[in-house]
């Protein structure tokens, strides 16, 4: 993996879009994150594929939040994300699909990802990304500030994150 310029992780955090398994297990998640940290420590670029088992137009917000919150956790200067669905049994590769969450004003990270309150969190200038890759529900007290979700709805602290979910919140 360390002899390339860009590592494209087709499995990503969605297990190639395998229906019913399109969210990694906790141990798979930890293995992916560890491998990614190693690759990034060598100065290589990384691209995660968020393939979902539904047609691209039917990728719902919870699926998008899982893919993009994970991406934000591991994002550095040379990290990319691609998300697509499946049509007629095949990946929807070959076209650019722009989801609304791609343009949220979250800004640059202010630190690294950290485990806190049973989830993983990363702070950004304009908000935060939370990922619960585990099989249990977690209640998370948010850092100081007023938050909205990616749709502009007010979010109050604490938030409850069910198992294997991602959440992106923006500072108001």
C-alpha positions as CSV (number, residue, x, y, z in Angstrom):
1,X,0.0,0.0,0.0
2,X,2.9,2.4,0.5
3,X,4.2,2.3,-3.1
4,X,1.2,4.2,-4.6
5,X,0.3,7.8,-4.9
6,X,-3.4,7.3,-4.1
7,X,-5.0,4.3,-2.3
8,X,-8.6,3.8,-3.4
9,X,-10.4,1.8,-0.7
10,X,-13.3,0.4,-2.7
11,X,-14.7,-1.4,0.4
12,X,-14.8,1.8,2.4
13,X,-16.9,1.9,5.5
14,X,-19.8,0.4,3.6
15,X,-18.5,-3.1,2.8
16,X,-18.8,-2.6,-1.0
17,X,-22.5,-1.8,-0.6
18,X,-23.4,-5.3,0.5
19,X,-27.1,-5.3,1.3
20,X,-27.6,-5.8,5.0
21,X,-23.9,-5.4,5.7
22,X,-23.3,-1.9,4.4
23,X,-22.0,-0.6,7.7
24,X,-18.8,-2.2,8.9
25,X,-18.6,-4.2,12.2
26,X,-16.7,-2.5,15.0
27,X,-13.6,-4.6,14.4
28,X,-13.7,-4.0,10.6
29,X,-14.1,-0.3,11.4
30,X,-11.0,-0.3,13.7
31,X,-9.0,-2.2,11.1
32,X,-9.9,0.3,8.3
33,X,-9.0,3.3,10.5
34,X,-5.7,1.7,11.6
35,X,-4.7,0.9,8.0
36,X,-5.7,4.4,6.9
37,X,-3.7,6.1,9.7
38,X,-0.7,4.0,8.6
39,X,-1.1,4.9,4.9
40,X,-1.6,8.6,5.7
41,X,1.5,8.5,8.0
42,X,3.5,7.6,4.9
43,X,2.3,10.8,3.1
44,X,0.0,8.9,0.7
45,X,-3.4,10.0,-0.5
46,X,-6.5,8.0,0.4
47,X,-10.0,7.8,-1.2
48,X,-12.8,6.1,0.5
49,X,-15.7,4.7,-1.5
50,X,-19.1,4.9,0.1
51,X,-21.1,2.4,-2.0
52,X,-24.6,1.8,-0.9
53,X,-26.9,-1.1,-1.8
54,X,-29.7,1.1,-3.3
55,X,-29.9,3.2,-6.4
56,X,-27.9,6.4,-6.0
57,X,-31.0,8.6,-6.0
58,X,-32.3,6.6,-3.0
59,X,-29.3,6.9,-0.7
60,X,-30.9,8.3,2.4
61,X,-29.6,10.9,4.8
62,X,-28.6,8.3,7.4
63,X,-26.4,6.5,4.8
64,X,-24.8,9.7,3.7
65,X,-24.1,10.8,7.3
66,X,-22.4,7.4,7.9
67,X,-20.1,7.8,4.9
68,X,-19.4,11.5,5.3
69,X,-18.9,11.5,9.1
70,X,-16.4,8.7,8.7
71,X,-14.6,10.6,5.9
72,X,-14.5,13.8,8.1
73,X,-12.9,11.8,10.9
74,X,-10.0,10.6,8.8
75,X,-9.7,13.6,6.4
76,X,-6.3,15.2,5.8
77,X,-4.8,17.2,3.0
78,X,-5.0,14.4,0.6
79,X,-8.2,12.4,1.5
80,X,-11.2,12.1,-0.8
81,X,-14.6,10.5,-0.7
82,X,-16.9,9.1,-3.4
83,X,-20.4,7.9,-2.8
84,X,-22.6,5.9,-5.2
85,X,-25.4,3.4,-5.3
86,X,-26.2,0.3,-7.4
87,X,-28.4,0.2,-10.4
88,X,-29.3,-3.0,-12.3
89,X,-26.8,-4.9,-10.1
90,X,-23.8,-2.7,-10.9
91,X,-22.1,0.2,-9.3
92,X,-23.1,3.7,-10.5
93,X,-19.5,4.6,-11.4
94,X,-18.8,6.9,-14.3
95,X,-20.7,10.0,-13.3
96,X,-20.3,12.7,-10.7
97,X,-23.1,12.6,-8.1
98,X,-23.2,15.7,-5.9
99,X,-25.0,15.2,-2.6
100,X,-26.1,18.3,-0.6
101,X,-23.7,17.3,2.3
102,X,-20.7,17.8,0.0
103,X,-21.0,21.6,0.4
104,X,-21.7,22.0,4.1
105,X,-19.7,24.9,5.7
106,X,-17.8,22.7,8.2
107,X,-14.4,24.2,7.5
108,X,-11.0,22.8,8.4
109,X,-10.4,20.3,11.3
110,X,-9.1,21.8,14.5
111,X,-7.5,18.6,15.7
112,X,-7.5,14.8,15.2
113,X,-10.2,12.3,15.8
114,X,-10.7,11.3,19.5
115,X,-12.7,8.7,21.3
116,X,-15.1,10.3,23.8
117,X,-18.3,9.3,25.4
118,X,-18.5,6.0,23.5
119,X,-18.1,7.6,20.0
120,X,-15.4,9.1,17.9
121,X,-15.4,12.8,17.5
122,X,-13.5,15.4,15.4
123,X,-13.9,19.1,15.8
124,X,-13.9,21.5,12.9
125,X,-13.9,25.3,12.6
126,X,-17.6,25.2,11.7
127,X,-18.9,22.1,13.5
128,X,-18.1,18.5,14.3
129,X,-18.3,15.0,13.0
130,X,-19.4,12.1,15.3
131,X,-19.2,8.4,14.5
132,X,-20.6,5.5,16.6
133,X,-19.1,2.4,15.0
134,X,-20.1,0.2,17.9
135,X,-23.0,-2.1,18.6
136,X,-24.4,0.0,21.4
137,X,-26.2,3.3,21.7
138,X,-24.2,6.3,23.1
139,X,-25.4,9.6,24.6
140,X,-23.0,12.4,23.8
141,X,-22.8,15.8,25.4
142,X,-21.8,18.3,22.7
143,X,-19.0,20.7,23.1
144,X,-20.0,24.3,23.9
145,X,-21.9,26.1,21.2
146,X,-25.2,26.1,19.3
147,X,-25.5,23.4,16.7
148,X,-27.7,22.6,13.7
149,X,-27.9,19.5,11.6
150,X,-27.0,19.5,7.9
151,X,-30.6,20.6,7.1
152,X,-30.4,23.6,9.4
153,X,-32.5,22.1,12.3
154,X,-31.5,23.0,15.8
155,X,-29.8,20.2,17.7
156,X,-29.8,20.2,21.5
157,X,-27.2,18.5,23.7
158,X,-27.0,15.7,24.6
159,X,-27.5,13.8,21.4
160,X,-28.3,10.1,21.2
161,X,-26.4,8.1,18.6
162,X,-27.7,4.6,17.9
163,X,-25.4,1.8,16.9
164,X,-23.3,2.2,13.7
165,X,-24.3,5.8,12.8
166,X,-22.6,9.0,11.8
167,X,-23.7,12.5,12.6
168,X,-22.4,15.9,11.2
169,X,-23.3,19.0,13.1
170,X,-22.6,22.6,12.2
171,X,-22.1,25.6,14.5
172,X,-24.9,28.1,14.3
